Amino acid sequence: MPIVSLDNTITLAISVSDRHSSARWYHDKLGFELVYHADEAGWSELQTKTEGVTLGLGEQTKPTPGNAVPVFGVPDIVTARKDLESAGVKFDGETEVIEGMVSTATFYDPDRNALMLAQDLTSEG
């Protein structure tokens, strides 16, 4: 039995130098549809052609190619993180919260591959 319960969603997060330009590229070349630009957070999301899979574009001054980070949706990030930490999973810093948008927490597999948990806060009132 798994330690945490994941949603039926995954976001593949990559770093780019210009989110708006990259979003147009993914739309024009692959047919991905823009979900939103969150300029204040330096983040954009596009819906891929696969149900439940989005592409997240994180704007970086110097993006590092090949650094895709799978972001797994969870219904309760506090509980999920606590349960994984109790099982010896290492996290990178504190859980980050962008009010009204998302809570995220980066953690690592045994080979130090970065993974992330995310709780959608857009429907909280």
TORVEX-939525 format. One record per residue: residue number from 1; residue in one letter; x, z, y of N, C-alpha, C, O in turn. Coordinates in steps of 0.001 Angstrom, whole numbers. Each point is the difference from the previous one (the first is absolute). Layout:
BEGIN
   resi   resn      n.xx      n.zz      n.yy     ca.xx     ca.zz     ca.yy      c.xx      c.zz      c.yy      o.xx      o.zz      o.yy
    NUM      A         X         Z         Y         X         Z         Y         X         Z         Y         X         Z         Y
...
This chain:
BEGIN
   resi   resn      n.xx      n.zz      n.yy     ca.xx     ca.zz     ca.yy      c.xx      c.zz      c.yy      o.xx      o.zz      o.yy
      1      M       857         0     -1186      -857         0      1186       896         0      1240       948       782        72
      2      P     -1236     -1653       911       841       -64      1197      -120      1265       845      -998       717       -61
      3      I      2034      -465       844        29      1176       878      -931      -176      1188      -662       950       415
      4      V       605     -2179       145      -861      -263      1157      -984     -1112      -324       219      -809      -901
      5      S     -1304       791      1655     -1006     -1037      -135       202     -1014      1122       -89       345      1179
      6      L       361     -1601     -1548       209     -1050       988     -1279      -788       232      -836      -126      -895
      7      D       689      -406      2116     -1093      -914       313       286     -1335      -677      1074      -195      -570
      8      N     -2022      -709       632       183     -1358      -529       554      -930      1071      -423     -1150       119
      9      T      1381      1664       664       622      -788      1056      1502       183       -46       501      1024      -464
     10      I       216     -2033       952      1436       100       180       374      -844      1217      -527     -1093       203
     11      T      1438      1621       590       537      -730      1138      1478      -224      -251       732       940      -311
     12      L      -292     -2181       446      1415      -314      -104       549       -20      1420      -313      -897       783
     13      A      1134      1891      -456       520       145      1355      1377      -638       110       898       282      -794
     14      I      -747     -1155      1801      1294      -620       250       326       133      1486      -897       147       830
     15      S      2188      -200      -504       386        65      1401       234     -1402       541       560      -862      -676
     16      V     -1001       656      1906       118     -1291       670       422       241      1452      -158      1101       527
     17      S       695     -2139       107       435       146      1392     -1136      -226       997        56       513      1118
     18      D     -1084     -1269     -1500     -1119      -299       886     -1274       -86      -845      -246     -1006      -665
     19      R      -562      2072       699     -1193        76      -850     -1002     -1117       285      -571      -582      -922
     20      H       366       292      2188      -997     -1011       358       419     -1378      -508      -817      -741      -547
     21      S      2081       406       728       515     -1287      -490       -35       -41     -1530      -380     -1011      -590
     22      S       776      2107       -44       -15        56     -1462     -1413       -95      -542      -230      -653     -1018
     23      A      -724      1298      1686     -1399       -72      -439      -491     -1442        42      -690      -450      -915
     24      R      1045      -276      1974      -386     -1412        90       642      -799     -1139      -646      -861      -598
     25      W      1921      1147       298       704      -704     -1070      -713       225     -1337      -256      -954      -734
     26      Y       -65      2214       415      -677       304     -1265     -1399      -621       -42      -465      -413     -1062
     27      H      -198       347      2209     -1308      -646        42       138     -1504      -227      -686      -579      -844
     28      D      1580       -42      1608       139     -1462       -64       579      -483     -1329      -423     -1031      -523
     29      K      1377      1762       -18       692      -463     -1211      -685       436     -1293       -17      -750      -976
     30      L      -551      1964       961      -559       546     -1241     -1497       281        58      -604       363     -1009
     31      G         5      -528      2186     -1441       206       117      -436      1446        75     -1178       294      -202
     32      F      2108       631       491      -369      1406       133      -770       187      1308       312      -632      1009
     33      E     -1319      1504     -1035      -829       246      1179       417      1300       684       197      1022      -656
     34      L       -66     -1073      1973       351      1186       777     -1108      1043      -122     -1174      -300       216
     35      V      1556      1522      -562      -941      1118       -15        32       666      1367     -1049       218       607
     36      Y      2253       111      -111       158       577      1341      1465        45       404       900       -56      -839
     37      H      -683       158      2156      1287       325       589      -155      1390       607      -933       224       771
     38      A      1803       698     -1090        41      1321       637      1284        44       816      1023       518      -448
     39      D     -1099     -1070      1653      1192      -139       824       659      1340       326      1226        94        49
     40      E     -2034       937       173       557      1314       325       787       595     -1166       850       866       203
     41      A     -1129     -1327     -1419       697       502     -1192      1047      -982      -516       724       312      -946
     42      G      -634     -1502      1558       949     -1002      -474      -332      -508     -1395       894      -235      -813
     43      W     -2180        68       540      -470      -300     -1350     -1116     -1035        36      -853        31       887
     44      S       859      -944     -1846     -1081      -970      -173      -315      -100     -1484       870       237      -838
     45      E     -2111      -588       508      -372      -192     -1400      -737     -1312      -161      -784      -418       851
     46      L      1069      -222     -1988      -663     -1243      -372      -563       150     -1401       607       632      -864
     47      Q     -1779     -1222       651      -593       -24     -1334       609     -1154      -765       -57     -1144       451
     48      T       644      1429     -1610       543     -1055      -847     -1152      -671      -741     -1161       342       224
     49      K      1463     -1273     -1085     -1019      -675      -798      -400       830     -1220      -876      -402      -766
     50      T      1519      1562       586      -284       869     -1138      -823      1193       467       416       725       904
     51      E     -1569      -519     -1505      -878      1100       389       727      1334      -107       646       285     -1009
     52      G      -756       532      2060       609      1324         7      1467        21       372       606      1071        39
     53      V        -4     -2248       239      1421       -68       345       147      -522      1430      -417     -1115       313
     54      T      1013      1937       545       266      -424      1367      1506       -78       231       786       604      -731
     55      L      -401     -1351      1751      1387      -104       414       122       725      1328      -677      -348       967
     56      G      1535      1351      -919       235       744      1233      1292      -461       646      1034      -104      -661
     57      L     -1098      -173      1963      1167      -440       744       423      1101       962      -714       304       955
     58      G      1879       294     -1207       543      1037       874      1074      -603       886       986      -548      -492
     59      E     -1181       650      1803       944      -635       920      1263       836       132       -55      1198       280
     60      Q      1197     -1851      -486      1313       629        90       888      -853       896      -129     -1224        14
     61      T      1027      1858       734       937      -753       832       889      -870      -863       252     -1160       323
     62      K       226      1728     -1428       836      -741      -943      -580       166     -1400       423       879      -751
     63      P     -1393     -1726       399      -605       128     -1331      1021      -271     -1098       923      -797       169
     64      T     -1107      1473     -1291       870      -183     -1145      -777      -732     -1086      -899       576      -612
     65      P      1236     -1846       365      -720      -746     -1038       140       663     -1372      1013       632      -300
     66      G     -2048      -788      -523        47       533     -1355      -337      1471       -98       314       643     -1002
     67      N      -949      -100      2028      -291      1434         0     -1486       309      -168      -494       969       577
     68      A      -213     -1763     -1344     -1434       238      -175      -249      1377      -595       679       422      -936
     69      V     -1665       271      1497      -361      1338      -460     -1460       -25      -419      -870      -197       848
     70      P       568       392     -2146     -1401        93      -412      -632      1268       587       570      1088       -86
     71      V     -1741     -1246       677      -716      1113       617     -1302       193      -777      -877      -864        25
     72      F       757      1997      -713     -1150       271      -855     -1025       845       745       324      1064       528
     73      G     -1562     -1546      -491     -1072       747       639      -413      1196      -833      -120       -85     -1222
     74      V       -98      1215      1910      -485      1220      -649     -1150       573       823       -28      -162      1220
     75      P      -916       827     -1873     -1120       575       739       372      1277       759      -642       329       998
     76      D      1678       400     -1459       400      1269       614      1520       116       -76       543       396     -1031
     77      I       141      -740      2117      1461       -40       -10       629      1390      -140      1064       142      -602
     78      V     -1712       870      1152       551      1361       -98        68       429     -1458      1034       486      -459
     79      T     -2121      -662      -265       -35       379     -1410       943      -862      -836       738       511      -842
     80      A      -769     -1821      1082       864      -912      -767      1468       362       191       753        57      -972
     81      R      -341       187      2205      1400       349       263       364      1324      -667      1045       112      -641
     82      K     -1906       884       793       266      1313      -597       158      -123     -1511       905       593      -586
     83      D     -1786     -1361       -37        57      -158     -1451      1270      -733      -442       621       383      -991
     84      L      -235     -1425      1712      1226      -713      -353      1236       858       231       913         6      -826
     85      E      -874       718      1941      1140       891       260        99      1082     -1074      1099       370      -413
     86      S     -2234       130       -31        -2      1006     -1070       577      -554     -1295       505       747      -837
     87      A      -586     -2080       682       534      -662     -1195      1444      -467       201       548      -716      -838
     88      G        63      1125      1952      1401      -325       232       258     -1299       736      1151      -422       107
     89      V     -2189      -226       405       190     -1248       735       529       329      1402      -523       885       678
     90      K      1564     -1607      -257       637       228      1302      -647      -858      1079      -241     -1190      -198
     91      F       -37      1814      1344      -570      -685      1152      1023       -90      1119       955       775        51
     92      D     -1166     -1723       837       889      -228      1138      -679       528      1253      -814      -701       603
     93      G      1131      1906      -208      -573       566      1216     -1441       434      -157      -535       112     -1104
     94      E       -72       127      2257     -1376       481        45      -993     -1152      -111       361     -1164       174
     95      T     -1602      1500      -464     -1081      -978        19      -242      -398      1450      -124       860       872
     96      E        58     -2164      -615      -243      -497      1353     -1477      -305       171      -638      -549      -898
     97      V        98       909      2054     -1418      -214       277      -140      -799      1286       544       374      1039
     98      I     -1277     -1475     -1118      -409      -744      1185     -1500       238        92      -784      -597      -738
     99      E       397      1479      1656     -1386       448       112      -971     -1168        36       204      -977       720
    100      G     -1263      1096     -1511     -1029     -1022       -44       397     -1264      -742      -764      -963       -58
    101      M      1996       973      -524       460     -1207      -681       445       298     -1429      -636      -457      -950
    102      V      1733      1224       783       568       178     -1337       946      1200       -45       599       375      1008
    103      S      -480       214     -2188      1041       987      -308       865      -619     -1078      -517      -556      -969
    104      T      1849       648      1128       905      -580      -986      1092       981      -380       386       865       786
    105      A       102     -1017     -2003      1106       822      -497       854      -858      -929      -500      -571      -968
    106      T      1796       488      1274       928      -791      -808       616       877     -1079       397      1137       257
    107      F      -325     -1681     -1467       621       720     -1115       835      -970      -809       -12     -1204       259
    108      Y       741      1724     -1243       950      -823      -741      -199        98     -1501      -360      1050      -532
    109      D       601     -2169      -137        30        17     -1461      1388       478      -439       849       244       857
    110      P      -591      -103     -2159      1285       523      -455      1210      -832       425      1115       519        43
    111      D     -1319     -1819       276      1110      -846       442        97       -82      1520       744      -824       532
    112      R     -1489      1672       163       -23        65      1463      -663     -1213       648       291      -328      1150
    113      N     -1186      -340     -1888      -822     -1040       608     -1072       692       833      -667       919      -474
    114      A       506     -1362      1709      -994       602       883     -1404      -476      -358      -228     -1184      -249
    115      L      -698      2124       229     -1425      -237      -211      -724       814      1066       598       886       611
    116      M     -1858     -1169      -384      -713       745      1021     -1436       267      -428      -631      -818      -670
    117      L       128      1985      1072     -1412       340      -133      -633      -188      1375       645       242      1020
    118      A     -1897      -671      -991      -706      -141      1274     -1455       394      -165      -672      -403      -949
    119      Q       199      1208      1906     -1414       355        45      -607      -656      1236       461       226      1119
    120      D     -1488     -1034     -1324      -698      -681      1082      -805      1021       802      -835       711      -558
    121      L      1084      -640      1865      -714       942       869      -996      -700       916      -587       638       874
    122      T       392     -1930     -1060      -854      -742       928     -1468       374       -98      -746      -193       960
    123      S       319       715     -2082     -1423       343      -137      -281      1469       301     -1147       441       -80
    124      E      2192       324       426      -209      1415       354      -499        83      1420       460      -741       869
    125      G     -1380      1620      -630      -589        34      1311       246      1218       735      -457       139      1135
